[in-house]
Amino acid sequence: MSIILSAPDLDYSGMKEIGRVTIQDGRDRIWIQVDGFEFDDLPTCRMKAARVIAWARDLLSAQLEAERVAPGGDVGCCIGLDQEALEEEMKGKAED
């Protein structure tokens, strides 16, 4: 079964809650599991999964581009933290 998606289908601006994307290598296929994400008014689970995968694609693309610009630069990514929590997280990583 195929789904043809247009650009508006992949717009994740209505994301209310960030969840988890798990990618696993199974014996016969790659499994992508999406859970914990919340969006404004999505009609189907497939649309929800498509928007989450688009979000993950953009996030990974940004990380890869940062690695290309600064190879070996220990690129990190944080989402859902305010500035104070981000600074605490970064301080903890520097102490490790």
Helices and strands as residue ranges (DSSP letters): G 7-10, E 15-17, E 20-25, E 30-35, E 38-39, H 45-69, H 83-95
